[in-house]
């Protein structure tokens, strides 16, 4: 068995590229070839290139190289042991695309999850647990998400064929039903959820938090109640509420989407760590106001006096009414919103493009939150106590068959790439993915800070080794002028993170 520290220090990354790669459409996403190691034996009639691509990322990493091509090939052995608990953590943000776009430009496709389940089961030898778990955004309809992904078809297959139980968890403690009859009924549309069946663990980073030493007056979380966010982030209290299922896992397989993000630049393995936190309002997303006022909500000099007045009115409505939801406060907020809409009628739309809740390159909060969560993910034990060495084994596999560009993470345009990337150190995998997207990691605070702490996060750019079936070996070569997939960044990041050509 590989020690978690040894695995975390492995900077090998595989990049498999097949330009014509498409997701299969028929659940439970069986392979279309009968591989020697395959245990279920059901073969799909439609082509499933994704299953073969995931398998090839294992081959490129040299996993169990000596047994490849035989029934004994077991690529995840050493990462997983029989009897252990394996959590597969996809990127399940929403259950629909608000602009009517491609849902799978936002979330991990289930055909990526299926081979991971198969190979985890092979390694477990039928002994142990496989859990699929994530904490989506608060307005994600999880039942709808399960229906559209057909994840239950994988669970039913395993129960029927092998008598093995796979469980699927929504880790959130509540959800906001924005698809209900009255979208403005913030109180009525809030539904309490059971959350993680194992419970949640508060983890206080204290002085190790990236927020330590910052005043919390302007902190804003994911929900309307700012006081809750500030309660958990002040002085030596820098607290997150973490899924005990995640902390108790022997192995976590992170399966993010290749996608841009308006608050941090890109969302991959590291940004995906928001899905281990069960109460989204513990997460500081931005600080109210412009930089000259101690905030990072929007840049200085972009708003007219009228726009500033509207933003203040909206903030007042959030703080006075929606932070304490009930039927009466809903009515008062809706009245204030109508006033705001009248003020907005003559406001230029361009004034609002980059100022929506920290959605720009000057956001100095989200990267701090992500680094905090990543530190917890790597070093916190099942009781939430930070250890000196990694507390669990990790494997990463990125779904880039279709990526998300433009106004990600919630309303991106789909970007067909035909990519699947895999590795052991989430930082190394994310850096390779960022470069493949055509972005400069040196222009993102998260990466520059993590790279400045190589001992803490076991990352050294010069030691990343890329194994590829294509031309993606020297992605960090400054003389390589190719931008590869050249993702369109969010508008608030345009002109800031693109790689500059070197003549």
C-alpha positions in Angstrom: 0.0 0.0 0.0 1.3 3.4 -0.9 1.6 5.9 2.0 -0.6 9.0 1.5 2.5 11.2 1.7 4.2 9.3 -1.0 1.2 9.4 -3.2 0.7 13.2 -2.6 4.4 13.7 -3.6 3.9 11.9 -6.9 3.8 14.7 -9.6 3.1 12.5 -12.6 0.1 13.6 -14.7 -1.4 11.8 -17.6 -3.1 13.7 -20.5 -5.2 11.6 -22.9 -6.6 13.4 -26.0 -9.0 12.1 -28.6 -10.5 15.0 -30.6 -13.6 13.1 -31.5 -14.3 11.7 -28.0 -18.0 12.0 -27.0 -20.0 10.9 -24.0 -22.1 7.8 -24.4 -25.8 8.3 -24.0 -27.1 5.0 -22.6 -26.8 4.3 -18.8 -25.3 2.5 -17.0 -22.5 3.5 -19.5 -21.0 0.0 -20.0 -17.7 -0.3 -21.9 -18.1 -1.2 -25.6 -15.1 -3.6 -25.4 -14.6 -6.7 -23.3 -11.5 -5.9 -21.3 -9.6 -8.8 -19.6 -10.0 -7.3 -16.2 -13.7 -6.3 -16.6 -15.8 -8.0 -13.9 -19.5 -7.4 -14.9 -19.3 -8.5 -18.5 -22.1 -6.4 -19.9 -21.0 -4.8 -23.1 -22.6 -1.7 -24.6 -23.8 -1.7 -28.2 -23.0 2.0 -28.6 -19.4 3.2 -28.7 -18.1 4.2 -25.3 -14.8 5.9 -26.0 -14.9 7.6 -22.6 -14.5 4.2 -20.7 -11.5 3.4 -22.9 -10.1 6.9 -22.4 -10.2 6.7 -18.6 -8.5 3.3 -18.9 -5.8 4.9 -21.1 -5.1 7.5 -18.5 -4.2 4.7 -16.1 -2.0 3.2 -18.7 -0.2 6.5 -19.3 0.5 6.7 -15.6 2.1 3.2 -15.7 -0.3 1.9 -13.1 0.2 -1.9 -12.5 2.2 -1.9 -15.7 3.3 -5.5 -15.4 -0.2 -6.9 -15.4 -1.7 -4.8 -18.2 -3.5 -6.8 -20.8 -4.4 -9.6 -18.4 -7.3 -10.4 -16.1 -5.1 -9.5 -13.1 -4.6 -5.9 -14.2 -5.5 -3.7 -11.2 -4.5 -0.1 -11.8 -5.7 1.3 -8.5 -4.0 -1.3 -6.3 -1.7 0.4 -3.8 -4.0 3.4 -3.9 -7.0 1.4 -2.6 -6.9 -1.7 -0.4 -9.7 -4.4 0.1 -12.1 -3.4 2.9 -11.5 0.4 2.6 -13.9 3.2 2.1 -13.6 5.0 -1.3 -15.3 8.3 -1.9 -15.8 9.4 -5.5 -16.3 13.2 -5.5 -17.6 14.6 -8.7 -18.4 18.2 -9.6 -22.1 18.4 -9.1 -22.9 22.2 -9.1 -26.3 22.4 -10.6 -29.0 20.3 -12.1 -29.6 22.6 -15.1 -28.0 25.2 -17.2 -29.7 28.6 -16.6 -29.2 29.8 -20.1 -30.4 26.5 -21.7 -26.9 25.4 -22.5 -25.2 22.0 -22.1 -25.5 20.7 -18.6 -22.3 18.7 -19.0 -20.3 21.8 -19.5 -21.1 22.4 -15.8 -21.0 19.0 -14.1 -19.0 15.8 -14.3 -20.6 13.3 -16.8 -21.6 10.0 -15.2 -19.8 8.0 -17.9 -16.5 9.3 -16.3 -17.7 8.0 -12.9 -18.6 4.5 -14.1 -15.1 3.2 -14.9 -13.8 4.7 -11.7 -16.5 2.7 -9.8 -15.5 -0.5 -11.8 -11.8 -0.2 -11.0 -12.4 0.8 -7.4 -14.5 -2.3 -7.0 -11.8 -4.5 -8.6 -9.3 -3.2 -6.1 -11.7 -3.6 -3.1 -12.4 -7.2 -4.2 -16.0 -6.7 -3.2 -15.0 -5.7 0.4 -15.5 -2.1 1.6 -17.5 0.8 0.5 -17.9 3.0 -2.6 -19.6 6.3 -2.0 -20.4 9.0 -4.6 -20.7 12.3 -2.7 -20.7 16.1 -3.2 -22.3 19.2 -1.8 -23.7 21.1 -4.8 -24.7 24.8 -4.9 -27.6 25.6 -2.6 -30.1 25.9 -5.5 -29.2 22.6 -7.1 -32.2 20.2 -7.3 -30.5 16.9 -6.4 -33.3 14.7 -7.5 -33.3 16.3 -10.9 -29.6 15.9 -11.1 -29.9 12.2 -10.4 -32.5 11.9 -13.0 -30.5 13.7 -15.7 -27.2 11.8 -14.9 -28.8 8.4 -14.4 -26.4 7.8 -11.5 -28.8 5.4 -10.0 -28.4 3.1 -13.0 -24.9 2.4 -11.9 -26.0 1.7 -8.3 -28.8 -0.6 -9.6 -26.3 -2.5 -11.8 -24.0 -3.2 -9.0 -26.8 -4.3 -6.7 -28.2 -6.6 -9.3 -25.1 -8.1 -10.8 -22.7 -8.2 -7.8 -24.9 -7.7 -4.7 -22.7 -4.7 -3.9 -24.2 -1.4 -2.4 -23.0 1.9 -3.9 -24.4 4.9 -2.0 -24.9 8.5 -3.3 -24.9 11.4 -0.9 -26.0 15.0 -1.2 -23.8 16.5 1.6 -25.7 19.8 1.9 -27.8 20.8 5.0 -30.4 22.6 2.9 -31.4 23.6 -0.6 -33.2 26.6 -2.1 -35.8 25.6 -4.7 -35.5 28.3 -7.3 -37.7 26.3 -9.7 -40.7 26.5 -7.3 -43.9 28.3 -8.3 -42.9 31.6 -6.7 -39.2 32.2 -7.2 -39.3 35.2 -4.9 -40.4 33.2 -1.9 -37.0 32.8 -0.3 -38.5 31.4 3.0 -41.0 29.0 1.5 -38.5 27.6 -1.0 -35.9 26.7 1.5 -35.8 23.0 2.4 -33.8 21.4 5.2 -31.8 18.4 4.1 -30.5 15.5 6.1 -27.0 16.2 4.8 -24.1 13.8 5.4 -25.4 10.7 7.1 -22.1 10.5 9.1 -22.5 14.1 10.2 -20.2 17.1 9.8 -17.0 18.1 11.6 -16.1 21.8 12.4 -12.5 22.4 11.5 -10.8 25.6 12.8 -7.6 26.5 11.0 -6.9 29.5 13.3 -3.6 31.1 12.4 -3.1 28.7 9.5 -6.1 30.1 7.7 -5.5 32.4 4.7 -8.1 34.7 6.3 -6.2 35.1 9.6 -5.3 38.7 10.2 -8.0 40.1 7.9 -10.9 42.1 9.3 -14.2 40.3 8.7 -16.5 43.4 8.5 -17.1 43.0 4.7 -17.1 39.2 4.4 -19.9 37.7 2.3 -20.6 34.0 2.1 -22.9 31.9 -0.1 -26.2 32.6 1.6 -27.8 35.9 2.6 -26.9 35.8 6.3 -23.5 37.5 6.5 -23.5 37.3 10.3 -23.2 33.5 10.1 -20.2 33.8 7.8 -18.5 36.4 10.1 -19.3 34.2 13.1 -17.0 31.5 11.8 -14.3 33.8 10.4 -12.8 36.3 12.9 -9.5 36.5 14.7 -8.3 33.0 15.6 -11.7 31.5 14.6 -11.4 30.4 11.0 -13.8 27.6 10.8 -15.3 25.3 8.1 -17.9 22.6 8.4 -16.5 19.5 6.7 -18.2 16.3 5.6 -17.3 13.4 8.0 -17.7 11.0 5.1 -14.9 12.8 3.3 -12.7 13.0 6.4 -13.3 9.4 7.2 -12.5 8.1 3.8 -9.4 6.0 3.2 -9.3 7.2 -0.4 -10.9 10.2 -2.2 -11.1 10.2 -6.0 -11.7 13.8 -7.2 -13.5 14.0 -10.5 -13.9 17.7 -11.5 -15.0 19.4 -14.7 -12.5 21.3 -16.9 -14.1 24.7 -16.5 -13.5 28.4 -15.9 -14.7 30.3 -12.8 -15.6 33.9 -12.5 -14.3 34.3 -9.0 -11.0 32.4 -9.2 -10.2 31.9 -12.8 -10.5 28.1 -13.2 -12.4 25.4 -11.2 -10.7 22.0 -11.1 -9.6 19.8 -8.2 -8.7 22.6 -5.8 -11.8 24.8 -6.3 -13.9 21.6 -6.2 -13.0 21.4 -2.5 -16.0 23.6 -1.8 -17.9 20.4 -2.2 -16.5 18.9 1.0 -18.0 21.8 3.1 -21.6 21.0 4.1 -22.7 24.5 5.0 -21.9 26.9 2.1 -22.3 30.0 4.3 -19.0 29.1 6.1 -17.3 30.0 2.8 -16.1 33.5 2.3 -16.7 34.3 -1.4 -15.8 38.0 -1.5 -15.7 41.2 0.6 -18.3 43.9 0.0 -17.2 47.0 -1.8 -14.4 48.0 -4.1 -10.7 47.7 -3.2 -10.5 51.4 -2.1 -13.2 50.6 0.4 -11.6 47.4 1.7 -13.6 45.1 -0.6 -13.2 43.0 -3.7 -16.8 42.8 -4.8 -16.1 45.0 -7.9 -13.2 47.1 -9.3 -12.9 50.8 -8.5 -14.1 53.3 -11.1 -16.6 51.1 -13.0 -19.9 52.1 -11.4 -22.0 55.2 -11.8 -23.5 56.8 -8.7 -26.8 55.3 -9.6 -25.3 51.8 -9.8 -23.7 52.2 -6.5 -27.0 53.3 -5.0 -28.7 50.2 -6.3 -26.0 47.9 -5.0 -26.3 49.5 -1.5 -30.1 49.0 -1.7 -29.7 45.4 -2.6 -27.2 44.8 0.2 -29.5 46.5 2.7 -32.3 44.2 1.5 -30.2 41.1 2.0 -29.1 42.1 5.4 -32.4 43.3 6.7 -34.8 40.8 5.1 -33.3 37.7 3.5 -30.8 37.1 6.3 -33.8 36.3 8.5 -36.2 34.5 6.1 -39.9 34.5 6.8 -43.0 35.3 4.8 -43.0 38.9 6.0 -39.4 39.7 5.2 -39.8 38.0 1.8 -42.5 40.6 1.0 -40.4 43.5 2.2 -37.4 42.3 0.1 -39.5 41.9 -3.0 -40.8 45.5 -2.5 -37.2 46.9 -2.3 -36.3 44.8 -5.4 -39.0 46.5 -7.4 -37.6 49.9 -6.5 -34.1 48.7 -7.5 -35.4 47.6 -10.9 -36.9 51.0 -11.6 -33.5 52.6 -10.8 -31.8 50.1 -13.1 -33.8 51.0 -16.2 -31.4 53.6 -17.4 -28.3 51.8 -16.2 -25.9 50.5 -18.9 -25.6 46.7 -18.8 -21.8 47.0 -19.3 -21.5 48.6 -15.8 -22.7 45.3 -14.3 -20.7 42.8 -16.2 -17.7 42.4 -14.0 -19.1 43.4 -10.6 -21.4 40.6 -9.8 -20.3 39.4 -6.4 -16.6 39.3 -6.7 -16.7 37.9 -10.3 -13.4 39.4 -11.4 -9.6 38.9 -11.3 -9.3 41.3 -8.3 -11.2 38.9 -6.0 -8.8 38.4 -3.1 -11.1 36.1 -1.0 -12.1 33.0 -3.0 -8.6 31.8 -3.5 -8.0 32.1 0.2 -11.1 30.0 0.9 -10.0 27.4 -1.6 -6.5 27.1 -0.2 -8.0 26.7 3.3 -10.3 23.9 2.2 -7.5 22.2 0.3 -5.3 22.3 3.4 -8.1 20.7 5.4 -8.7 18.1 2.7 -5.1 17.0 2.7 -4.1 17.2 6.4 -7.3 17.0 8.6 -7.9 13.6 10.1 -11.4 12.2 10.6 -11.8 14.2 13.8 -10.9 17.4 12.0 -7.4 17.7 13.6 -4.7 18.9 11.3 -1.8 16.4 11.0 1.8 16.9 9.8 1.3 14.4 7.0 -1.5 13.8 4.5 -4.4 12.0 6.2 -5.8 10.1 3.2 -4.9 8.9 -0.3 -6.0 10.9 -3.2 -6.4 10.3 -6.9 -7.6 12.9 -9.5 -9.3 12.5 -12.8 -10.6 15.6 -14.8 -13.5 15.4 -17.1 -12.5 17.5 -20.1 -14.4 15.7 -22.8 -16.6 18.8 -22.9 -15.3 21.7 -20.9 -16.9 25.0 -19.9 -15.6 28.4 -21.1 -16.9 32.0 -20.8 -19.2 32.7 -17.9 -18.4 29.7 -15.8 -19.0 28.0 -13.5 -22.8 28.3 -13.7 -23.5 29.5 -17.3 -20.5 28.5 -19.4 -20.5 27.8 -23.1 -19.5 24.2 -23.9 -16.0 23.6 -25.2 -15.4 20.3 -26.9 -11.9 19.2 -26.0 -11.8 15.4 -25.9 -9.5 15.5 -22.9 -9.1 13.4 -19.8 -6.3 14.2 -17.3 -5.3 12.2 -14.2 -2.8 12.2 -11.4 -2.1 12.0 -7.7 -1.3 15.6 -6.6 -4.3 17.9 -7.1 -2.1 20.9 -7.5 0.0 19.3 -10.3 -3.1 18.1 -12.2 -4.7 21.6 -11.9 -1.6 23.4 -13.1 -1.4 21.1 -16.2 -5.1 21.6 -16.9 -4.8 25.4 -16.5 -2.0 25.5 -19.0 -4.0 23.3 -21.4 -6.9 25.8 -21.1 -4.5 28.5 -22.4 -4.2 30.3 -19.1 -1.2 31.6 -17.1 -1.0 30.1 -13.6 1.3 33.0 -12.6 -1.6 35.4 -12.9 -3.8 33.5 -10.4 -3.3 34.1 -6.7 -4.2 30.5 -5.7 -1.4 29.0 -7.8 1.3 31.6 -7.0 0.7 31.2 -3.3 0.6 27.4 -3.4 3.8 27.3 -5.5 5.5 29.6 -2.9 4.8 26.9 -0.3 6.3 23.7 -2.0 6.9 21.9 1.2 3.3 22.3 2.4 1.7 21.2 -0.8 4.4 19.0 -2.2 4.5 20.9 -5.5 7.4 21.8 -7.7 6.7 22.9 -11.2 9.9 21.6 -12.6 9.2 18.1 -11.2 5.8 17.7 -12.9 6.1 14.9 -15.4 3.4 14.8 -18.1 2.6 11.5 -19.8 0.5 12.0 -22.9 -0.7 10.2 -26.0 -0.4 13.5 -27.9 1.6 16.6 -28.1 1.1 17.8 -24.6 4.4 16.9 -22.9 6.1 20.3 -22.5 3.1 22.4 -21.7 5.1 24.7 -19.3 7.9 25.5 -21.9 7.9 29.3 -22.1 8.9 29.1 -25.8 5.9 27.0 -26.7 3.6 29.5 -28.3 0.7 27.2 -28.7 -2.3 28.1 -26.5 -3.7 24.6 -26.9 -7.4 24.8 -26.3 -7.6 28.6 -25.7 -10.6 28.7 -23.4 -12.5 32.0 -23.3 -12.1 33.4 -19.8 -15.0 35.0 -17.9 -15.4 38.7 -18.8 -14.1 39.8 -15.4 -10.8 37.9 -16.2 -10.5 38.7 -19.9 -7.2 40.2 -20.8 -5.7 39.1 -17.4 -5.0 35.4 -17.4 -4.4 34.5 -21.0 -0.9 33.3 -21.9 1.1 35.9 -23.7 2.9 34.9 -26.8 6.7 34.7 -26.7 8.3 35.7 -29.9 
